[in-house]
Amino acid sequence: MNVRALKSAVAALALLVAAPAAFAQDLTIGVRAGPDSIDPHWSTLGSQAETLRHIFDTLVDVDEKLQLKPGLATSWTPIDDTTWEFKIREGVKFHDGSPLTAKDVKFSIERIPVVTGPMPMTLYTKYVETAEVVDDYTLRIKTKGVAPSLPNDFTRLFVVSANTGMEARNEQFNSGEKAIGTGPYKFVSWQPKGDLVLVRNDDYWGGAPHWKNVVRKEIADDAARVAALRSGQVDLINYVPASDYVGFKNDKALDTFISDSVYILNVQPTVKDVLPQKVKIDGKETDVNPFKDLRVRQALDYAINRDVLVNVVLEGLGTPANQLMPEGFFGYSTELPKREYDLAKAKELLAEAGYPKGFEFDFTCTNNRVPGDAVVCEALAQMWSRAGLKVNAQALNGTVYFPAAAREEFSVAMSAWGTLTGEAAYTYGALVHTRDKDKGFGNFNRTGYSNPEFDAVFAKGAATLNNDERRKLYEQGSFIAMEDRALIPTVILQTVWAAKAGELKFTPRVDQETRAYAIQPAK
């Protein structure tokens, strides 16, 4: 080797030693939950959306604080009270090289009601009457009445190629045959409940991401996920359990990243005439549904010590909730007081309702949806027992819980819900409004709750273009629903991620998403 070549080799080696992170090509992320399918129109679950946005883009995007920003649409404009016009980004290509046009967006909208699974994606297209292609890069949406929040809903409108075909189902997506998006990464392989392997899309319209290869490892067990980080099997993990947070924070070998989230654990008492799981009074099954009585729902609420849930059960990683959205969201009611813990009041209300000795009921929750869901579930059962109720708590894996919840098999349930669009129409329209298939409201109303007063206020808000007026109406609706204990919010969750110290630059998101393409080497 001549002197010049030797010097060049030494210089190159020195550069690699000085800044190894800058040349890192692979990123492995340990996640608590992955997708149920690679079809982006199959489910509304956050873990589904978080994963699949690596492969597919949405029409509208949001930043880490859920503020709207351009996605595959560069702009959106209301043409009249019932028409929105979306300008589609030019020059975008699918992973197979075909160009993105308005035709693909129209196809994606029309495909959702055909293929949606147990967590229906029709939640995001409920206002759509028709989609009209004006030209290759202009799409007009005619809505079912005034729809001021349509762009917010389209933050979950994943776009697939019209070449996908309406007949394509999970099998074709899961194999990779139809897993062709416009996103920053291309599909390589997926093992359900295992690894999703991705490779960089060098032609991505938003600029090629840093990491050439990304592996998202689904590690549902918290202890196993923590061990994977400590042993170097993964570079980053999400959902650090509360029990490990303090130790992580004081460990100089680790970096922790914490953020408030939009996710709230809500108790859902069924108010139908017939309960799917009968209660027992004095040890005997009965056809009576105690939860139809507001006093019983109030008793459940008063028996919850939210400060204990936050400070003891969740180790400080949360805040008490008094409604279905965090403070400051569009439609959050400032008129609702902080929820009180009053065990004596809870017992008094149960006695007034005719249950001085309480009753026995089943309570079902998730155990892998969000941090703390299983431990909060158990803590609530214990709190209600102090009010004289016998509670049979059962925490289920999401793959079992959500299909059963969709079949409305639970009498009292709890799961997390996040207001991912930042406004009340998304949450209250889905969870509280009377089930109305034609209008697309009440998609996730599993309890049978129906209040004409709430529905009227909500409908008026949904048809009001003036932001200030619409906000007041949604605030009024929030007040009505929460005073009626349509659902019982418990805690707003915080989220913690962790990585080896000094290796990664990571910005936490309030939607809890872990986006590989937004992560950079620290140096």
C-alpha positions as CSV (number, residue, x, y, z in Angstrom):
1,M,0.0,0.0,0.0
2,N,1.5,3.4,-1.0
3,V,1.8,6.2,1.6
4,R,-1.2,8.2,0.1
5,A,-3.5,5.1,0.3
6,L,-2.3,4.4,3.8
7,K,-3.1,7.9,4.9
8,S,-6.5,7.7,3.4
9,A,-7.2,4.4,5.1
10,V,-6.1,5.8,8.5
11,A,-8.2,8.9,8.0
12,A,-11.3,6.9,7.1
13,L,-10.8,4.6,10.1
14,A,-10.4,7.6,12.4
15,L,-13.6,9.1,11.2
16,L,-15.5,5.9,11.8
17,V,-14.1,5.6,15.3
18,A,-14.8,9.3,16.1
19,A,-18.5,9.1,15.0
20,P,-19.8,5.6,14.8
21,A,-23.4,6.6,15.3
22,A,-23.4,8.8,12.2
23,F,-22.8,5.6,10.1
24,A,-25.2,3.4,11.9
25,Q,-27.5,1.6,9.4
26,D,-29.7,-0.5,11.6
27,L,-32.3,0.4,14.2
28,T,-34.1,-2.2,16.3
29,I,-37.1,-1.1,18.4
30,G,-38.8,-3.2,21.1
31,V,-42.5,-2.4,21.2
32,R,-45.2,-3.7,23.6
33,A,-47.7,-4.3,20.8
34,G,-47.5,-4.4,17.0
35,P,-50.1,-4.6,14.3
36,D,-52.9,-7.2,13.9
37,S,-52.6,-7.0,10.2
38,I,-50.4,-5.2,7.6
39,D,-53.7,-3.9,6.0
40,P,-53.8,-0.2,7.1
41,H,-57.6,-0.2,6.8
42,W,-58.2,-3.1,9.1
43,S,-58.1,-1.5,12.6
44,T,-58.1,1.8,14.4
45,L,-55.8,0.6,17.2
46,G,-52.9,3.0,17.9
47,S,-50.4,0.2,17.6
48,Q,-51.7,-0.6,14.2
49,A,-51.5,3.0,12.9
50,E,-48.1,3.6,14.5
51,T,-46.6,0.6,12.8
52,L,-48.2,0.9,9.4
53,R,-47.4,4.6,8.9
54,H,-43.8,3.4,8.2
55,I,-45.1,1.7,5.0
56,F,-48.1,3.9,4.2
57,D,-48.7,7.6,4.4
58,T,-51.9,9.4,5.5
59,L,-53.6,12.1,3.6
60,V,-53.0,14.6,6.4
61,D,-50.3,14.2,9.0
62,V,-49.8,15.6,12.6
63,D,-46.7,16.7,14.5
64,E,-45.8,15.4,18.0
65,K,-48.4,17.7,19.6
66,L,-51.1,16.5,17.1
67,Q,-51.1,19.8,15.2
68,L,-52.2,19.2,11.5
69,K,-49.5,19.3,8.8
70,P,-49.4,18.3,5.2
71,G,-49.1,14.6,4.4
72,L,-50.0,13.3,1.0
73,A,-52.2,16.3,0.7
74,T,-50.4,19.6,0.5
75,S,-53.5,21.6,1.3
76,W,-57.2,21.3,2.1
77,T,-59.9,24.0,1.6
78,P,-63.6,24.1,2.2
79,I,-65.3,25.0,-1.2
80,D,-68.8,25.3,0.4
81,D,-70.6,24.0,3.5
82,T,-70.5,20.4,2.2
83,T,-67.4,20.2,0.0
84,W,-63.7,20.0,0.8
85,E,-61.0,20.1,-1.8
86,F,-57.7,18.4,-1.2
87,K,-54.6,19.0,-3.3
88,I,-52.5,15.9,-3.7
89,R,-48.8,16.0,-3.5
90,E,-47.2,15.7,-6.9
91,G,-44.2,13.5,-7.7
92,V,-44.9,10.8,-5.0
93,K,-44.4,7.2,-6.0
94,F,-45.6,4.0,-4.5
95,H,-42.9,1.4,-3.6
96,D,-43.6,-0.4,-6.9
97,G,-42.8,2.8,-8.9
98,S,-46.3,3.7,-9.8
99,P,-47.3,7.4,-9.3
100,L,-49.7,8.6,-6.6
101,T,-52.8,10.3,-7.9
102,A,-56.2,11.4,-6.6
103,K,-57.6,8.2,-7.9
104,D,-55.6,6.3,-5.2
105,V,-57.0,8.5,-2.4
106,K,-60.6,8.0,-3.7
107,F,-60.0,4.2,-3.8
108,S,-58.7,4.2,-0.2
109,I,-61.7,6.1,1.1
110,E,-64.1,3.7,-0.7
111,R,-62.2,0.6,0.4
112,I,-62.4,1.3,4.2
113,P,-66.1,0.2,4.7
114,V,-65.4,-2.9,2.6
115,V,-62.5,-4.4,4.5
116,T,-62.6,-2.8,8.0
117,G,-62.2,-5.3,10.9
118,P,-63.4,-5.4,14.6
119,M,-62.2,-1.8,15.3
120,P,-63.9,-0.1,12.3
121,M,-62.0,2.5,10.3
122,T,-65.3,4.0,9.2
123,L,-64.8,6.2,12.2
124,Y,-62.5,8.3,9.9
125,T,-64.8,8.4,6.9
126,K,-68.2,8.8,8.6
127,Y,-68.7,12.3,7.1
128,V,-67.9,11.3,3.5
129,E,-70.8,11.2,1.1
130,T,-68.8,10.9,-2.2
131,A,-65.2,11.4,-3.4
132,E,-64.7,13.0,-6.8
133,V,-61.5,13.0,-8.8
134,V,-61.2,16.5,-10.4
135,D,-57.8,15.8,-11.9
136,D,-54.7,13.7,-11.1
137,Y,-53.9,16.0,-8.1
138,T,-57.2,17.3,-7.0
139,L,-59.9,15.5,-5.0
140,R,-63.2,16.8,-3.8
141,I,-65.1,15.3,-0.9
142,K,-68.8,15.8,-0.6
143,T,-69.8,15.5,3.0
144,K,-73.0,14.4,4.8
145,G,-73.8,17.9,6.0
146,V,-71.2,20.3,7.4
147,A,-68.0,18.6,8.4
148,P,-65.5,21.1,9.8
149,S,-63.3,18.3,11.3
150,L,-62.8,16.2,8.1
151,P,-59.1,17.1,7.8
152,N,-58.6,15.9,11.4
153,D,-60.3,12.6,10.6
154,F,-58.0,12.2,7.5
155,T,-54.9,12.1,9.7
156,R,-55.8,8.4,9.9
157,L,-56.7,8.0,6.2
158,F,-53.9,5.7,5.0
159,V,-53.6,5.7,1.2
160,V,-53.1,2.5,-0.8
161,S,-52.8,2.1,-4.5
162,A,-56.0,1.7,-6.5
163,N,-54.2,-1.2,-8.1
164,T,-54.6,-3.0,-4.8
165,G,-58.1,-4.0,-5.8
166,M,-61.2,-4.3,-3.6
167,E,-60.8,-8.0,-3.3
168,A,-57.4,-7.8,-1.4
169,R,-57.6,-8.9,2.2
170,N,-55.3,-9.5,5.1
171,E,-53.5,-12.5,3.6
172,Q,-52.2,-10.5,0.6
173,F,-51.0,-7.6,2.8
174,N,-49.5,-9.9,5.5
175,S,-47.5,-11.8,2.9
176,G,-46.2,-8.5,1.4
177,E,-47.9,-8.9,-1.9
178,K,-50.2,-5.9,-1.3
179,A,-48.0,-4.1,1.3
180,I,-47.1,-1.4,-1.2
181,G,-47.3,2.2,0.1
182,T,-45.7,5.5,-0.4
183,G,-44.1,5.6,3.1
184,P,-40.5,6.0,4.2
185,Y,-39.9,2.3,4.5
186,K,-40.7,-0.8,2.4
187,F,-42.1,-4.0,3.7
188,V,-39.7,-7.0,4.0
189,S,-41.4,-9.5,6.3
190,W,-43.7,-9.8,9.2
191,Q,-44.3,-12.4,11.8
192,P,-47.5,-11.9,13.8
193,K,-46.6,-11.1,17.4
194,G,-43.0,-11.1,16.3
195,D,-40.8,-9.0,14.1
196,L,-41.7,-6.5,11.4
197,V,-38.7,-6.0,9.1
198,L,-38.4,-2.9,7.0
199,V,-35.9,-1.5,4.5
200,R,-35.5,2.2,3.7
201,N,-37.3,3.8,0.8
202,D,-34.5,5.7,-0.8
203,D,-37.0,7.6,-3.1
204,Y,-39.2,8.8,-0.2
205,W,-40.9,12.1,-1.1
206,G,-40.1,13.4,2.4
207,G,-36.4,12.6,2.1
208,A,-34.8,9.2,2.7
209,P,-34.8,8.4,6.5
210,H,-31.5,7.8,8.3
211,W,-31.8,4.1,9.1
212,K,-31.4,1.7,6.2
213,N,-32.9,-1.3,8.1
214,V,-35.5,-1.1,10.8
215,V,-36.8,-4.0,12.9
216,R,-39.8,-3.5,15.2
217,K,-39.8,-6.4,17.6
218,E,-43.1,-7.1,19.4
219,I,-42.2,-7.9,23.0
220,A,-45.4,-7.8,25.0
221,D,-43.9,-8.8,28.3
222,D,-42.6,-5.7,30.1
223,A,-39.8,-7.4,31.9
224,A,-38.6,-9.1,28.7
225,R,-38.7,-5.8,26.8
226,V,-36.6,-4.1,29.6
227,A,-34.2,-7.0,29.5
228,A,-33.9,-6.7,25.7
229,L,-32.8,-3.1,26.0
230,R,-30.3,-3.8,28.8
231,S,-28.7,-6.7,26.9
232,G,-28.4,-4.7,23.7
233,Q,-30.9,-6.8,21.7
234,V,-32.8,-3.6,20.9
235,D,-31.8,0.1,20.7
236,L,-35.0,1.7,22.0
237,I,-38.1,0.5,23.9
238,N,-41.5,2.0,24.3
239,Y,-43.9,1.8,27.3
240,V,-41.3,1.5,30.1
241,P,-43.3,0.1,33.0
242,A,-43.9,2.5,35.9
243,S,-42.1,0.0,38.3
244,D,-38.9,0.5,36.3
245,Y,-39.1,4.2,35.6
246,V,-37.3,5.5,38.7
247,G,-34.5,3.0,38.3
248,F,-34.2,3.9,34.6
249,K,-34.1,7.6,35.3
250,N,-31.3,7.2,37.8
251,D,-29.3,4.8,35.6
252,K,-26.5,6.7,33.8
253,A,-26.3,4.0,31.2
254,L,-29.8,4.8,29.9
255,D,-31.7,7.8,28.5
256,T,-35.4,8.1,29.3
257,F,-37.9,10.2,27.3
258,I,-41.2,11.0,28.9
259,S,-44.4,12.7,27.6
260,D,-47.9,13.4,28.5
261,S,-50.3,11.4,26.3
262,V,-53.8,11.7,24.9
263,Y,-54.7,8.3,26.2
264,I,-57.2,7.9,29.1
265,L,-58.3,4.7,30.8
266,N,-62.1,4.8,30.7
267,V,-64.6,2.6,32.6
268,Q,-67.5,1.6,30.4
269,P,-70.6,0.4,32.3
270,T,-73.2,-1.2,30.0
271,V,-76.7,0.4,30.4
272,K,-78.7,-2.0,28.2
273,D,-81.8,-3.7,29.6
274,V,-80.0,-7.1,29.4
275,L,-76.4,-7.5,30.5
276,P,-74.1,-9.8,28.5
277,Q,-72.6,-10.9,31.8
278,K,-75.3,-11.1,34.5
279,V,-74.7,-9.6,38.0
280,K,-75.3,-11.5,41.2
281,I,-77.3,-10.1,44.1
282,D,-77.0,-12.0,47.4
283,G,-75.1,-14.7,45.4
284,K,-77.8,-15.3,42.8
285,E,-77.8,-14.3,39.2
286,T,-80.4,-11.7,38.2
287,D,-81.7,-10.2,35.0
288,V,-81.6,-6.7,36.7
289,N,-79.0,-4.3,35.3
290,P,-77.9,-2.0,38.2
291,F,-75.8,0.1,35.9
292,K,-78.8,1.6,34.3
293,D,-79.2,3.6,37.5
294,L,-77.2,6.8,37.5
295,R,-76.7,6.5,41.2
296,V,-74.8,3.2,40.7
297,R,-72.6,4.8,38.0
298,Q,-72.0,7.7,40.3
299,A,-71.1,5.3,43.1
300,L,-68.5,3.6,40.9
301,D,-67.0,7.1,40.2
302,Y,-66.9,8.2,43.8
303,A,-65.2,5.0,44.9
304,I,-62.2,5.7,42.6
305,N,-59.2,7.3,44.3
306,R,-57.5,8.8,41.3
307,D,-54.6,10.2,43.3
308,V,-53.8,6.7,44.5
309,L,-54.0,5.4,40.9
310,V,-51.6,8.0,39.7
311,N,-49.1,8.2,42.6
312,V,-49.1,4.6,43.8
313,V,-50.3,2.3,41.1
314,L,-48.7,4.2,38.2
315,E,-45.7,5.5,40.2
316,G,-46.6,9.1,39.2
317,L,-46.8,8.5,35.5
318,G,-50.3,10.0,34.9
319,T,-52.8,12.6,36.0
320,P,-56.4,12.3,37.3
321,A,-59.0,12.5,34.5
322,N,-62.5,14.1,34.9
323,Q,-63.5,13.7,31.2
324,L,-62.7,11.9,28.0
325,M,-60.0,14.3,26.7
326,P,-57.1,16.1,28.3
327,E,-57.4,19.7,29.3
328,G,-57.0,22.2,26.4
329,F,-58.5,20.0,23.7
330,F,-61.2,21.3,21.5
331,G,-64.4,20.7,23.5
332,Y,-62.9,20.1,26.9
333,S,-65.3,21.5,29.5
334,T,-63.9,23.8,32.2
335,E,-67.2,23.5,34.0
336,L,-66.7,20.0,35.1
337,P,-65.2,19.7,38.6
338,K,-62.3,17.5,39.6
339,R,-63.6,14.0,40.4
340,E,-63.9,13.5,44.2
341,Y,-63.0,10.4,46.1
342,D,-65.8,9.8,48.6
343,L,-66.2,6.2,49.8
344,A,-69.1,7.1,52.2
345,K,-70.9,8.8,49.3
346,A,-70.4,5.8,47.1
347,K,-71.9,3.5,49.7
348,E,-74.8,5.9,50.3
349,L,-75.6,6.0,46.6
350,L,-75.6,2.2,46.3
351,A,-78.0,2.0,49.3
352,E,-80.3,4.6,47.7
353,A,-80.3,2.6,44.5
354,G,-81.4,-0.5,46.4
355,Y,-78.1,-2.2,46.8
356,P,-77.1,-1.7,50.5
357,K,-75.1,-5.0,50.4
358,G,-73.7,-4.3,47.0
359,F,-73.7,-6.9,44.2
360,E,-71.2,-9.0,42.2
361,F,-70.1,-8.2,38.6
362,D,-67.5,-9.0,36.0
363,F,-65.0,-6.3,35.1
364,T,-62.8,-6.9,31.9
365,C,-59.8,-4.9,30.8
366,T,-56.8,-5.0,28.5
367,N,-53.4,-6.1,29.8
368,N,-51.2,-5.0,26.9
369,R,-52.9,-2.0,25.3
370,V,-51.1,0.8,27.2
371,P,-48.8,1.0,30.3
372,G,-50.5,0.2,33.5
373,D,-53.8,-1.0,32.1
374,A,-53.7,-4.3,34.0
375,V,-52.6,-2.9,37.3
376,V,-55.2,-0.1,37.2
377,C,-57.8,-2.7,36.4
378,E,-56.9,-4.7,39.5
379,A,-56.7,-1.5,41.6
380,L,-60.2,-0.4,40.5
381,A,-61.6,-3.8,41.5
382,Q,-60.1,-3.4,45.0
383,M,-61.4,0.2,45.3
384,W,-64.9,-0.9,44.4
385,S,-64.8,-3.8,46.8
386,R,-64.3,-1.2,49.6
387,A,-67.7,0.2,48.6
388,G,-69.3,-3.2,49.2
389,L,-69.1,-4.5,45.6
390,K,-67.7,-7.9,44.6
391,V,-65.7,-7.5,41.4
392,N,-64.3,-10.2,39.3
393,A,-61.5,-8.5,37.4
394,Q,-60.0,-10.1,34.3
395,A,-57.3,-8.5,32.2
396,L,-57.1,-9.9,28.6
397,N,-54.6,-9.6,25.8
398,G,-55.9,-7.1,23.2
399,T,-56.2,-9.9,20.6
400,V,-58.9,-11.4,22.7
401,Y,-60.3,-8.3,24.3
402,F,-61.1,-6.2,21.3
403,P,-63.0,-8.7,19.2
404,A,-65.0,-9.6,22.2
405,A,-65.6,-6.0,23.0
406,A,-66.8,-5.5,19.4
407,R,-69.3,-8.3,20.0
408,E,-70.4,-6.4,23.1
409,E,-69.7,-9.4,25.4
410,F,-68.7,-7.3,28.5
411,S,-71.0,-5.8,31.1
412,V,-68.3,-3.5,32.5
413,A,-65.1,-3.0,30.7
414,M,-62.0,-0.6,30.6
415,S,-59.6,0.2,27.9
416,A,-57.6,3.2,26.7
417,W,-58.9,5.8,24.2
418,G,-57.0,8.7,22.8
419,T,-58.4,11.8,21.2
420,L,-56.0,11.5,18.3
421,T,-57.6,14.3,16.3
422,G,-57.4,16.8,19.2
423,E,-61.2,17.5,19.2
424,A,-64.4,16.3,20.8
425,A,-66.2,15.1,17.6
426,Y,-63.7,12.2,17.3
427,T,-64.1,10.9,20.9
428,Y,-67.7,11.8,21.9
429,G,-69.0,11.0,18.5
430,A,-67.5,7.5,18.6
431,L,-68.0,6.6,22.3
432,V,-71.0,8.5,23.6
433,H,-73.4,9.3,20.8
434,T,-76.3,7.0,20.2
435,R,-75.3,4.2,17.8
436,D,-76.3,5.5,14.3
437,K,-74.9,3.4,11.5
438,D,-76.2,5.8,8.7
439,K,-74.5,8.8,10.2
440,G,-71.5,7.0,11.4
441,F,-71.8,8.0,15.0
442,G,-71.5,5.7,18.0
443,N,-69.1,3.3,16.2
444,F,-67.5,2.4,19.5
445,N,-70.5,2.8,21.8
446,R,-70.4,-0.6,23.4
447,T,-72.5,0.3,26.4
448,G,-75.8,1.1,24.8
449,Y,-75.8,4.6,26.2
450,S,-78.2,7.0,24.5
451,N,-79.1,10.5,25.6
452,P,-81.2,12.6,23.2
453,E,-80.1,15.8,24.9
454,F,-76.4,15.0,24.3
455,D,-77.1,13.8,20.7
456,A,-78.9,17.1,19.9
457,V,-76.1,19.3,21.2
458,F,-73.5,17.2,19.5
459,A,-75.3,17.3,16.2
460,K,-75.6,21.0,16.4
461,G,-71.9,21.3,17.1
462,A,-71.0,19.0,14.2
463,A,-73.0,21.2,11.8
464,T,-71.5,24.5,13.1
465,L,-68.6,26.0,11.1
466,N,-67.8,28.8,13.5
467,N,-65.0,27.5,15.7
468,D,-66.0,29.4,18.8
469,E,-69.6,28.4,18.6
470,R,-68.7,24.8,17.9
471,R,-66.3,24.7,20.8
472,K,-69.0,25.9,23.2
473,L,-71.5,23.3,21.9
474,Y,-68.9,20.5,22.3
475,E,-68.1,21.7,25.8
476,Q,-71.8,21.5,26.6
477,G,-71.9,18.0,25.2
478,S,-68.9,17.0,27.3
479,F,-70.5,18.3,30.4
480,I,-73.8,16.4,29.7
481,A,-72.1,13.1,29.0
482,M,-69.7,13.3,32.0
483,E,-72.4,14.3,34.5
484,D,-74.4,11.4,33.2
485,R,-71.4,9.1,33.7
486,A,-71.9,7.8,30.1
487,L,-68.3,6.6,30.7
488,I,-66.1,7.0,33.7
489,P,-62.6,8.4,33.0
490,T,-59.9,7.5,35.5
491,V,-56.4,8.6,34.6
492,I,-54.6,10.3,31.7
493,L,-51.5,8.3,31.0
494,Q,-47.9,9.4,30.6
495,T,-45.5,7.5,28.3
496,V,-41.9,6.6,28.8
497,W,-39.3,5.4,26.2
498,A,-35.8,4.4,27.0
499,A,-32.5,3.9,25.0
500,K,-28.9,3.4,25.7
501,A,-27.4,6.6,27.0
502,G,-26.1,9.1,24.3
503,E,-27.1,7.0,21.3
504,L,-30.3,8.4,20.0
505,K,-32.1,11.7,19.5
506,F,-35.8,11.1,20.1
507,T,-38.8,13.4,20.5
508,P,-41.7,12.0,22.5
509,R,-45.2,12.2,21.0
510,V,-48.5,12.7,22.8
511,D,-50.0,10.0,20.7
512,Q,-47.4,7.6,22.0
513,E,-46.2,6.7,18.6
514,T,-42.6,5.5,18.0
515,R,-41.7,6.6,14.4
516,A,-38.4,5.1,13.3
517,Y,-38.0,7.7,10.6
518,A,-38.1,10.5,13.2
519,I,-35.3,9.1,15.2
520,Q,-31.7,10.2,14.7
521,P,-28.3,9.2,16.0
522,A,-27.3,11.4,18.9
523,K,-24.0,12.2,17.2
